[in-house]
Each structure stands twice: as C-alpha cells, then as structure tokens.
Amino acid sequence: MVEKLTENNKTYYICEECSFAYKDKKTALKCEAWCRKYKSCNVEITKHAVKI
C-alpha cells in the first residue's frame, strides 16, 4: 500500500515499489500497481512524480 508522508506541511504519497513521490494518492496507487505488475516504471505515470 502507498505510504503517506507529510513534509513542510505538504502531503505526499510514496510508491512502495520505486519510491517515487506524488501529490495525490490516485497517481501513487497507479504507479505502484504498474511497478508490481511489470517490474518497471511507466513514463506516463512517473512524469507526475515530485521531488521532495
């Protein structure tokens, strides 16, 4: 399940498979599902990742 992280009063959701951070839980869940199924990252999903 996606990990929730709060830093500098902002909430991020972390894909437990690849550790990319996202501003919304829905995108993090999509990333995690893709990573688990295909053992890789999807550029269309990871382009929404944020640097924390």
TAVEN-V453496 format. One record per pair of residues at least 12 apart in sequence whose ideal C-beta (glycine too) atoms are under 10 Angstrom apart, sorted by the first residue. I is the first residue (numbers start at 1). GAP is how many residues later the second one is. If there is no record, write none. Layout:
BEGIN
i=I gap=GAP
i=I gap=GAP
END
This chain:
BEGIN
i=1 gap=15
i=1 gap=27
i=1 gap=28
i=1 gap=31
i=2 gap=12
i=2 gap=13
i=2 gap=14
i=2 gap=15
i=2 gap=20
i=2 gap=23
i=2 gap=24
i=2 gap=25
i=2 gap=26
i=2 gap=27
i=2 gap=28
i=2 gap=29
i=2 gap=30
i=3 gap=12
i=3 gap=13
i=3 gap=16
i=3 gap=18
i=3 gap=25
i=3 gap=29
i=4 gap=21
i=4 gap=24
i=5 gap=16
i=5 gap=47
i=7 gap=14
i=7 gap=45
i=8 gap=44
i=10 gap=13
i=10 gap=40
i=10 gap=42
i=11 gap=12
i=11 gap=13
i=11 gap=14
i=12 gap=12
i=12 gap=13
i=12 gap=16
i=12 gap=37
i=12 gap=38
i=12 gap=40
i=13 gap=12
i=13 gap=13
i=13 gap=14
i=13 gap=15
i=13 gap=16
i=13 gap=18
i=13 gap=19
i=13 gap=37
i=14 gap=14
i=14 gap=17
i=14 gap=18
i=14 gap=35
i=14 gap=38
i=15 gap=12
i=15 gap=13
i=15 gap=14
i=15 gap=15
i=15 gap=16
i=15 gap=17
i=15 gap=18
i=15 gap=19
i=15 gap=20
i=15 gap=21
i=15 gap=26
i=15 gap=30
i=15 gap=31
i=15 gap=34
i=16 gap=12
i=16 gap=15
i=16 gap=16
i=16 gap=19
i=16 gap=20
i=17 gap=14
i=17 gap=15
i=17 gap=16
i=17 gap=17
i=17 gap=18
i=17 gap=19
i=17 gap=20
i=17 gap=22
i=17 gap=23
i=17 gap=24
i=18 gap=13
i=18 gap=14
i=18 gap=16
i=18 gap=17
i=18 gap=18
i=18 gap=22
i=18 gap=23
i=18 gap=27
i=18 gap=28
i=18 gap=31
i=19 gap=16
i=19 gap=30
i=20 gap=12
i=20 gap=15
i=20 gap=21
i=20 gap=25
i=20 gap=26
i=20 gap=28
i=20 gap=29
i=20 gap=30
i=20 gap=31
i=21 gap=28
i=21 gap=29
i=21 gap=30
i=21 gap=31
i=22 gap=23
i=22 gap=24
i=22 gap=26
i=22 gap=27
i=22 gap=28
i=23 gap=25
i=23 gap=26
i=23 gap=27
i=23 gap=29
i=24 gap=24
i=27 gap=18
i=27 gap=19
i=27 gap=20
i=27 gap=21
i=27 gap=22
i=27 gap=23
i=28 gap=17
i=28 gap=20
i=28 gap=21
i=30 gap=12
i=30 gap=14
i=30 gap=15
i=30 gap=18
i=31 gap=14
i=31 gap=15
i=31 gap=17
i=31 gap=18
i=32 gap=13
i=33 gap=12
i=34 gap=12
END
